[in-house]
Amino acid sequence: MNQDGSEEWGLATRAIRTGHRRTAEGEHAEPIFPTSSFVFGSAAEAAARFSGDEPGNIYSRFTNPTVRAFEQRLAAMEGGESCVGTASGMAAILAVCMGLLQAGDHIVSSRSIFGTTTVLFTKYLARFGIDTSFVSLTAPGEWERAIRPETRLLFLETPSNPLTEVADIRVMAELAHSNDSLLVVDNCLCTPALQRPLELGADVVVHSATKYLDGQGRCVGGAVVGDAKRVGEDVFGVLRTAGPTMSPFNAWVFLKGLETLDLRMTAHSENALALARWLQQQPAVEQVFYPGLESHPQHALAIRQQRLPGGVLSFQVQGGRRAAWKLIDATRLLSITANLGDTKSTITHPATTTHGRLSEEERALSGISDGLIRIAVGLEDLRDIRSDIETGLGAILSLHNSSFGVQMI
Ligand SMILES: *Cc1c(COP(=O)(O)O)cnc(C)c1O
């Protein structure tokens, strides 16, 4: 799995120790190698490196020691043979498609994926002869019907964002394999601290390292994890040729982020569960979407598949867009931003931001109502997050009282 014999280690130890090879200086923290190229001892050594007869660094678009340390660490955490770091989460998804597909191939994807991934599939891959069908994340029958002889890839995110629907990765992997296809899972929301898709049968995991792997909103990056042939050769080949590789500086930030991932994901989940339970009791809230709630349709699956329910939840308020905006604008602590996976809690109105490009029908099909609000619950004191939202909920009630003359509580 990795070169330092860490197969025996638990997740937290891998996150802290795997991939670090100390230089002769004896430094305790991981070194950064901000260099574009590497020097050879002789013309013969240069030739041997280029021909592949001798392993070693040549140029940082191909390999870089800091990026390699990150790759080895994340591979060990996901339980994969190979990992490649990329310039962003989108570069990871693009590299998977370019490395594993060709013109004429077909993708079946869940409808509820990251918006830019949808654009990549429908606007760009389509131009190169790769067609995508979109189906419901939670209806394997729809996937089965959408699969064609030329289907090569099933693609999903679980839990979905913002509605936190959960797919059964084991079932989806079996479906992919019985149809000569691969299952690719975007594991951005859970991270390997909560869910390891490869152990459940998925073939490839993609990450936006920008989110929880960094965990503090500093750098954009991504990664692909899987077996040595598909990821270590095919996806890596695209990256070293096309160029959207990870920078050494970003890799170093992600290495440090991984060290606290397990602790952070536990704390994010604890805050989110407590907040979800509290939101359920608020009169202006119609519905709360969070896998940790007993009321969630895939709650049993979620607690079996994930170590914890994660940091993202959404809820629907009475009064549609006007009420949702009122709540968002009344908050003072929460950041109004579409990012997630940060120590800072963020609040978003999906219908007019992340899902704003969809038509009204597409939004309805995806379950994104005008009253829906997403919160990526951060690591501030729960009391302060709750009191900020309470102010917002109060603003909604006053809106209802003034416009309809109805006493809500
Ligand atoms: C953010 C995100 C991406 C894209 O990652 P970037 O680093 O922004 O390119 C892909 N998938 C999911 C689930 C995301 O949240």
PDBQT file of the ligand as one rigid body, heavy atoms in Angstrom, charges set to zero:
ROOT
HETATM    1  C1  LIG A 501     -15.905  21.543  -4.248  1.00  0.00    +0.000 C 
HETATM    2  C2  LIG A 501     -16.270  20.228  -4.771  1.00  0.00    +0.000 A 
HETATM    3  C3  LIG A 501     -15.721  19.737  -5.966  1.00  0.00    +0.000 A 
HETATM    4  C4  LIG A 501     -14.766  20.547  -6.810  1.00  0.00    +0.000 C 
HETATM    5  O1  LIG A 501     -13.589  20.802  -6.124  1.00  0.00    +0.000 OA
HETATM    6  P1  LIG A 501     -12.652  22.092  -6.420  1.00  0.00    +0.000 P 
HETATM    7  O2  LIG A 501     -11.519  21.863  -5.501  1.00  0.00    +0.000 OA
HETATM    8  O3  LIG A 501     -13.472  23.300  -6.110  1.00  0.00    +0.000 OA
HETATM    9  O4  LIG A 501     -12.297  22.027  -7.855  1.00  0.00    +0.000 OA
HETATM   10  C5  LIG A 501     -16.082  18.474  -6.380  1.00  0.00    +0.000 A 
HETATM   11  N1  LIG A 501     -16.955  17.724  -5.678  1.00  0.00    +0.000 NA
HETATM   12  C6  LIG A 501     -17.506  18.164  -4.540  1.00  0.00    +0.000 A 
HETATM   13  C7  LIG A 501     -18.456  17.283  -3.804  1.00  0.00    +0.000 C 
HETATM   14  C8  LIG A 501     -17.204  19.425  -4.050  1.00  0.00    +0.000 A 
HETATM   15  O5  LIG A 501     -17.772  19.871  -2.921  1.00  0.00    +0.000 OA
ENDROOT
TORSDOF 0
